[in-house]
Amino acid sequence: MNQLTLPRAACAAVWLLGLAHATRADAHGIAGARVFVTTLTVDDPAVADEASLPTFSWMLQGADGGPGQTNEYNLNVEWDKRITEHFGLGFNSGFTALQTLNDKTRYGWQDLVVTAKYQAYVSAAHEFMLSVGVVREFGRTGTASIGADQYGFTQPTVYFGKGLGDLPIGWLRPLAITGELGFAAADVALKQNPDGSFNNGYANRWVGGMSIQYSIPYLQSQVKDLGLPGWLGRMTPLVEITWSSPTQRPNNLPMQLLFAPGVVYSGDTWQFGIEALIPGNSNTGKHVGVIAQYHLFFDDLFPHSLGKPVVDWFR
């Protein structure tokens, strides 16, 4: 479970940045032979015991060479904990530094974001996973000077993952798609003042994202062993796409679109990913950024303690 969550005002692109018989899935996001890697800007469908320690991102905002040009650095941490086998909570926050030309650097904490997620369905045969959840941002828990929201929002969200291992064309079987779609409802509605300015409210928004992954580990184990070097056999190239769109006009944050191509390396108990952050429209930005993440799987590291569901602690 991972989702890029940063201050709204500081960086628009960050906003982007969740039947038949169902079989049990392990904490990593496993459906049959498919392992869905933990994505960096889109929340994956798994309920897991894991942590991102840390996620680092950088983007350059503002006009080229203008006085408003700002380097935005973000250092985020996230901890995801299963309460039961299929229900878990995620806690996400971080620290932001805004370095603006001809101005002093501003530092501060981001708002706390908590996600409750239930893994509702898994099909091993079809490499499919479906989860539902609620994302809650707690306003006023961050630093106002770096753009942390004064008011929060509540966002019901649906998550899915689908591996294409049932396709007849072997070289396409390593492909997988994951995604999320949510509706962020504001605690305080956004209103425009007579002078054209906005209050500190929040515009309700549709928020979504998806990833397209090509798993080389799946290619090696399920399609054809190409005899690749060990390090290459652990790679998953991917592209993530995130977007958000307000449901009202006027608003203070237009539609955002962000592309994030990159690669994930999967170790036995950890994962490392790095991606470019490419604005998809002028509202999102003009400059390419970068995001990198070191991710730990607690169910592998601490299978008898921190890595098992809370309900199992008392058995």
N, C-alpha and C positions, 0 to 999 in steps of 0.2 A: 504494500500500500504506500503509494507516494504521490504527493501533489505539490507542485510549486506554488507557494503562497507568499506573496510579498505585498508591500504597501501599495494601495491603489494610486494615490497621487504621485508617488515617487517614480513609478515606471509603469506605463500603460501595458507594456508587453507582459508584465508579470501576472496580469489578471488571468492569463491563460494557463499561465504557468500555475478514474476517481478511477400431465407429462409422463415422459418415459422414466424408467428406473434410473435413479441417480446414484452414482458411486462416490465413495469418499475421496476427497482430494487432500493432499498434504499441504503443509503451510506455505510452501514456495509458490503456489499457484500451478499445481499439476493436475492435468486432466488427461488420463490415459498416458500415452507416451509423450504428451506435450508439456513442456515447461514454459510458462509465460514469464519472461524476465521482468524484473522491476523496472518500470519506466521512470524517466526523470522529470517530465513535465505533466504527464497524465497519470491519474491514479489507476492502478491495475485492479483487476477484479478479485484478487485473493484476499482472504482474511488470514493474517499471519502474525508470527512473533519475530519481529525484525526491527532494525533501526537504520536510519541514514545518518551517518556520523563522519563527515558532514556532507551537505550539498552546497557547492560554491557556484555562484553565477556572476557574470559581469556583462553589462550592456552600456553603450554610450547613447545618451539621450540628448535631444536638442538639435538646433540647426548647426550645420557644418561651420565650425569656427566662430559661431556667434557667442554672445555673452551668456546665453542660457545653456550652453553645452555642459552636460553633467555625466560623469562616470559614476555608475551605480554598481556597488559591490554588495553582494548578499551572501551571508553564511547561515544556512538553515540546518536545523536538526529535526528529526522526526522519530518518534517511538511508537510502534504498533504492537498492541498486546491483545491476544485472544482471551476472552472471558470464558467462553465455551468453545467447543470444537469449531463452530461455524459463525460465532459472533465475536466481534472485537472492537476495540477503540484505538484511534490514532491521535497522537498529540503532535502538533507542528507549530514551531515558531522559529525566530531567527533574528539576526542582527544585520542592520543595513548601514552602509556608509555612502553618503552622497558628496562627491567631490566636484564642485562647480567652478568653472573658470571665473576668476575675479571675485570669488566669494569664499567664505570659510567653509570647511568641510563639516557636514552635519552627520551625526551618528545617532543611532537609536534602535530600540527593539520593535519588532513587528508584533501585530496582534496575535494572540493565541487562537489557533484553529483546532477544533476537536472534531473527529469524524467517527461516527458509529456505523458499522457495516455488518450486514448479515449475508453470508454466502448461501444463496437460496437453492441453487441447482448446479450439478456437475454431471456431464455425460462423458465417460471415458472413451466410449466408442466413437463419439463425434468430436472429441477434444474441445468441448464447449463448457463454459463456466458463466454463471449469471449471479450477480450480487445486487443488493439494494442497500442504500444507506442515507444518512443525513449528515451534512457538513454544517458546522456551527462556528462562525467567527465571532469572537467576543470583543466588541468595540471597547475602546479606551484602555485596552491592556497593553498597547504599544505606545511608542513615542510620537506625539503629534507632529513634531518638526520634520520628521522624515516621511510623513504622509500616512501614518497609521490611522485607520478609520475611527472616528468618534463614535459611530454607531455600527452595530454588527449586522449580520444577516444569517438566515437559515436556508439551507440548500438541499432539498431532497434530490437524490441522485441514483441513477441506474448504471451499473457497470457490467461489462461483458468481455469475454475472451473466446475466440474461435480459431482453432488450428485447422489448417487445410490438408491434414494428413490423409483424408479420405478421397483426395483428388486422384484421378488415374494417371496423371503426368508426374513422374517421380521427382523431377527437379523443382516442381512447384509445391510439393508436400511440406517442405520446411517452412513455408510461409504461415504466418499467423497474424490475426488482427485483434487488437484490444481497443476498448473505448469506454467513454462515459458521457452521460448527458444529465444535466441538472438544471434546476430553476432556483436562482438565488433571490429570495424574498427579503426585502429590507425591513429592519426594525423601525426605521423612520424614513418615510417616503421623501424622495428628492423633490424640492420645490424651487421654482425660479422667482427671484425677487423682482420688484418693479424696475430696478436698475439693470437687470439682465444677469446679475450674479446668482449663484446657487447657495442654498443653505447647506448644512453639513449632512444632509440625508444621502440616501443611496438609491440609485435607479435599479428597479428589478431587472434581472438579466437572465437570459439563457446562457448557460456555460457548458462547453463540451470539448471533447478531444478524442483522438484516436492514435493508435500506433500501428505501423506495418512492420513486422519483424521477419527476418530470414535467419532461422536457427541453424548454424553450422553443426552444433552438437546433434540436432535432429537429423540432419543430412547424413552425418557419419554413422549414426546408430540405427536409423530407420529406413534409409534409402540406399546409400552406397558408401562404404568405407573407402575414402579416397587416399588414405594413408597420409593425411595432412599432419604437419607438426603439432605437437600437443597444445601449444598456446593458440594456434589458429583454430583448432577444433573446439575451443571454448568460446569463440566469438559469435556474437549475434549482431549483425548490422541492422539498423532500424531507422525509420523516420517517424517522428511524432508531429502531430498537427493539433494545435489548441486554438480555441476561439471563444469569444463572448460577444453577445449582442444585446443591447438594452431593449426593453419592451415599451419604452415611453419616449416621447419627444416633448420638449427638448430634454437633453441629458448632458451630463458633464464628462462622459466617457464613451465615445462612439465605438462602433464595432471594432474588435481587436482580432487579429489573425497572426499566428506565429508558427513557423516551421522549424523543426529541430532534427536534422539528420545527424547520425552518429553511430557509435558502436558500443556494445556492452561485453565485457569479459566476465565470465562466470567461474569463480573458484568453487571449492567444495563447501566453504562456509561463508563466503563473501562474494561481492560483485563490485566491479568498477565500471562506470559508464561515463562517456564524454560526448557532448553534442554541440553543434553550432546552434545559435539562436538567430533565426533569419526572419525579420519582419515580413508579414505577408501583405501589409498595406501601410499607407502613410500614417494612419492613426497609431499604429503599433511602434513605429520608429523608422529610422533610415540606416541604421548601422547594424552590422552583424556582431552578435555577442557570443558567449560561450557558457556552458554549464557542465559541471563535473560532479560526480557523486561516488562516495565510498559507502557501500551498503553491507550490513551484517545480518546473517540469518541466525537468530537466537535459538531456534528449534534444533539446529545442528550443533551450535556451540554449547548450549546449556540444555540438553534434552530432558533432564530430570529436575529442572528448577525453573529458571526464568523463561525457558523455551517451551513450556507446556501450558495449556489453558489454566486459568486461575481456579476453576472448579476442580481440577485434578490435584491441586496442591493439598487438598483436605481429604484425599482418599488414601 
